[in-house]
Amino acid sequence: MINLKVKSYLEFIFVLSIVSLISAFFIEYALGHKPCNLCILERIPYGLAIILIISNYISKISEKLIISLLILTFMFSVIISTYHFGIEQG
């Protein structure tokens, strides 16, 4: 059985990822702001996190593997975000 504390963290990451993607699509399509290529790349880790967490609940993949993949995914996200911030700031 999955640890309750880990389960609540996974649920938080899941909800945060969905809210982030919905807000990005809202800004793009409803408000009409066109994203740059790096903005689009920054959405990929959130989509991967959603897929990983759903696959954890469906197929009961090892909890440690899912957490490791989520850490790698969000490390990639931090690298892209830092690079994007650096380009935007000149």
N, C-alpha and C positions, 0 to 999 in steps of 0.2 A: 504494500500500500504506500502511496506517495505521502511523504511527510506533509503535514498541514501547513507548515510555514513555507516550504518550497512551493506547494500548490498555490498559496496566496500570492507569492511573488510571481509565479508564472501567469496567474490570472491578471495581476496588475500590469505586467509587461504586455499581455495580450490586449487588454483594454487600451493601454497607452498607445500601442502600435496602431490599433484601429482608429482611435481618435486622431492620431497624427496623419494618417493617410486620408481620412475623411476631410480634415481641415485643409490639407494640401490640395486635394481635388476641388474643394469648395472655392479656395482662393483662385485656382486656375480657371475653373469653368464658370462659376457663378460671378466672381468679381472681375474676371477677364485678364488677370495677370499672367503673362506668358513666362514659364520657368526656363531657366537656362539648362544646359546639359548636366551640370553638377547638381542642380536642384532635383532633377529627375533621378540621378544616380543616388541621391541621398534617401530616396524612397525605398530603394531595394532592400536594405536591412530590415525595415519595418515589415515588408511583405514576407521576407524570409522568416522573421520571428513568428509571424502569424502562422505560417505553414508548419514550422517546427513545433509550435505549441499544440496545434490541432493534431499533428501526427503523433505527438506524445499521448494525447488522450484517446486517439483511435486505436493505435497499434501497441501501446504500452512499451515504447522504446525505452532503453535505459535512461533513467533520470540524469545520471552523470553525463551521458553523451549529449543529451539535449542542452543541459546547462553549459557544457563546454562549447557546443556549437553556437549558442546564444552569445556567449562571451566573445567568441571570434567574430560573430556577425556585428556586434556593437563596437568592437575595436575597429573594424573596417569602417563603420559609420563615423566614429570619432576622427579617423584619419581623413576621410572625405570631407567632413564638416570643417575641420581645421584648414585643410587646403582651400576649400571654398571661401572660408572667411578671409584667409590670406589674400586670395585673388581679389575679393571684393574690396578689401582695404588698401590694395595696391602694394 
